[in-house]
């Protein structure tokens, strides 16, 4: 009799692969900015446990693909890195453009804001999966228009948009407000999370929630 097909193991940060036998794990690499030492460690662990590949994802993570279930714990121990929030009803990894830290076109500190949001909210439980994008200019390299919560950098602050999605029901986010500092951006994000958590249905993406209650009602509740 064939072995029973395996499923994701969220508590181990492991996602079952197409073969339903092997797993992928995604170390937390905020903004996709990693040190040479971290890259070497990811490569060494991948080689040690016979990974099929290292996949660079659209969420700015490096996923070690094709691990055996019995090697997952040892691989995490060797990595000495926290799992990225790749699955589950929570805040996923924040997508962040280089902004004024590295990009010649950056006009705002998107890395500063994105890292602050990551540190505060990455992995936080919510009614549904939740994606955040932070862009250091209107070019939208952080894909802010198609995130549940998005930020665009300007010379004197950030435009805040909400309700976007790039999945099977793609939608463009709606403009919510404008803030003048990273601290104010975090306050708006917290208000969005609080109102959404208190009022959304289980597994209801924030865009669907906004459609259900109306954007004006949402904005009034958040702001």
Residue, then its C-alpha position, 0 to 999 in steps of 0.5 A: x500500500x502506498x504511503x499516505x501523502x504528506x501535508x504542510x507542517x506549519x509549526x516547522x515552517x515546511x511546505x510540502x512539494x509537488x511530489x507530496x513527499x519532500x518539503x521546502x523551508x524558507x528562512x526569514x530574509x527581510x527585504x531579501x537583504x542578506x549577508x555573505x555569511x547567511x548565503x554561505x550557510x543556506x548553500x551549505x545546508x542545502x548541500x548537506x541535506x541534498x536539496x533539489x534547489x534553492x529558489x529565490x521567490x517573489x517574496x524576497x525569500x530563499x527557499x530550500x526545496x526538496x528536503x526529506x521530512x526527517x531532515x527538517x529539524x536538523x536543517x533549521x538547527x544548522x541554519x540558525x535562522x528563523x522561518x519566514x512566514x510563507x504559509x498560514x493566516x498571518x502577515x507574510x514577509x514584507x516586500x520592500x524595494x531598496x529605496x534611498x538606502x541603495x536605489x538612485x531613484x529612491x525618494x523615501x526610506x522604504x527599507x526603514x519602514x519595511x523593516x519596522x513593519x516586518x519587525x512589528x508584524x511579520x507572522x502575526x495572526x490575522x483573519x486571512x493571509x496578509x501581504x504588505x508592500x513598501x515602495x520608495x517611490x511611485x514606481x511601485x517596485x514593492x508591488x504596493x498597489x497589489x498588496x493588502x496594505x501598501x506604502x509609496x514613498x514621497x519626499x515628505x512621507x508615504x501614501x498608504x493604500x489598502x485592499x490590493x491583491x495579485x492572486x486569482x482575483x487581482x485588484x488594485x488597492x485604494x488610497x487610504x491616507x498619507x502619513x509623514x513619518x515611519x512612526x505614523x505609518x506604523x500607527x496606521x498599519x496597527x489601526x488597519x490590523x485592529x479594525x480588520x481583525x475585529x470585524x472580518x470573517x474568517x479567511x476573508x481577505x481585506x479587499x473582500x472585507x472592504x467590498x462587503x462593508x464599503x470603503x468609506x465605512x472601512x476608512x472611517x473605522x481605521x482613521 
